[in-house]
């Protein structure tokens, strides 16, 4: 499996501010554009939107759109629309996810569902999605709309497949990759593809950028899943996925590798709704002893390496260098 190299200096390569540098001015313009795209004359809705806008986060998805456009050609007005469309969709899915997951907090702050309850949260998510669709239709960005609509379809199918499989806890490695490809990678792929499309890149470059986003998205999700088995505080309780009976790559690999009697014993613990801390620790130790985390880490690095390979034929630029750095950041981030 290909190792991922952070170039030229690790400290700068893994700094998100350095990665943003080639499109800092464009990100500022995007934020102005995005605020306008979310505006509403309904007082309640406007108050909720202002609350959402204060939770900027890392804005990785708009950053991907802008960098992909600049690496493929240039940033123009359609690029800002593409970034706004993707971010509106992403924000809508987060608001809806908190309802589905009955989650009161996101990134340490109260969710829309917690503050305004389920009915309002669902309607806010619907509003954000409709704003994105109307924005694309107003400017006849049909290709961008098709790309993002395909991502919505895949995200929905991936979520439902996970729910279906989780009931029987029969997720194998093939199903795991199908789920994370649809649930996570599809949206990241839509960012990179939309960026290249907005820059009027040729069809081959658009497909190359889509595949780059897909590989990056898979690596991103495996990194997220590895947090559950980490030894440091990453803002996520150790063993949370295990407590929730979530079958991720480290656990799947360990179960496939373990002898039958041991696998049966661990599956019995996994199926328990309320696990003692000692039982959670037993499962985590089981995964480590059967090299589940090492296997997942190697898989993550493989996909990151394949993502980097897809960038080789693009002309050198600061934006292209930033995309490479973003790959390194994705698989080394601590949260």
Residue, then its C-alpha position, 0 to 999 in steps of 0.5 A: x500500500x502506498x504511503x502518503x507523504x506530506x510535502x514539503x514540510x510536515x508542519x505547514x502541510x498539515x496546517x489548515x490555514x496554510x491549505x486555505x491560503x491559495x483561496x483565502x480571498x475566494x473563501x471570504x467571498x464565498x462566505x458573503x455569497x453563502x450568507x445571501x443564499x440562506x437569507x429569509x424574511x421569516x423572523x424565526x427562520x432568520x434567527x435559526x439561520x443566524x445561529x447556524x452561520x455562527x457555527x462555521x466549522x472548518x468549511x472543508x467542503x467549500x474549500x474543496x470546491x474552490x481548490x478543485x476549481x482553481x487547480x482545474x482552471x479558475x474560480x468564477x461566479x459559478x464556483x461560488x454557486x457550486x460551493x454554496x449549493x454543496x454547503x447548503x446541502x451539507x448543512x441540511x443533512x446535518x440538521x436532519x441527521x440530528x433529528x434522526x439520531x436524536x442528538x442534542x449537540x453538534x460540535x459542542x453546541x446545541x443542535x437545531x433539534x435541541x433548541x427548536x424541536x424536531x418539527x422546526x429542525x425538519x422544516x429548516x433542513x427542507x428550507x436549506x435544501x430548497x434554497x440550494x436547488x433554487x439557486x442552481x435552477x435560477x442560474x441554469x446550473x443543471x450539471x452542478x444540480x445533477x452532480x449534487x442530486x446524485x450525491x443526495x441519492x447516494x447518501x440516502x441509500x447509504x444511510x438506509x443500507x446501514x440501517x438495514x444491515x445494522x439490525x442483523x450486525x452482518x456488515x462485511x468489508x464489502x458492504x462497509x465500503x459501499x456504505x461509506x462510499x455512499x454516505x460520506x465519499x459521495x458528497x466530497x466527490x460532488x465537491x471536487x467534481x463541482x469545482x472542476x465543472x464550474x471551471x469548465x474543465x474537460x470531461x476527463x479532468x472532471x471525472x479525475x476530480x470526482x474520483x479524487x474526491x471519492x478516494x479522499x472521502x473514503x480515507x476521511x471516513x476511515x480516519x473518523x472510524x479510527x478515532x473510536x480506537x485511539x489512545x488520545x482524547x479527540x473529542x469523541x468518547x473512546x469506544x462510542x461506536x462499539x457502545x452503539x453497535x456500530x460495525x466499522x472497518x477495524x472491528x469488521x477485519x478483526x472479526x473476520x480474522x478471529x477464530x470462530x469461538x472468539x468471534x462468537x464471544x465478541x459478537x455476544x458482547x457487541x449485541x448487548x444494548x448496555x455494555x459495561x466499561x470492562x466489556x467495551x475495553x474487551x472489544x477494543x482490546x480484541x480489535x487491537x490484538x487482531x490488528x484491526x486498527x493497523x489494517x484500517x490505517x493501511x486501508x486509509x493510507x491506500x485510498x489517500x495514496x490513490x487520491x494523490x495519484x489522480x492529481x499527478x497530471x494536473x498542472x502545478x499550482x498553489x491550489x494543486x499543492x494545497x489539495x495534496x496537503x489536504x489529503x495529508x491533513x485528512x488522514x492525520x487530523x486529530x478530530 
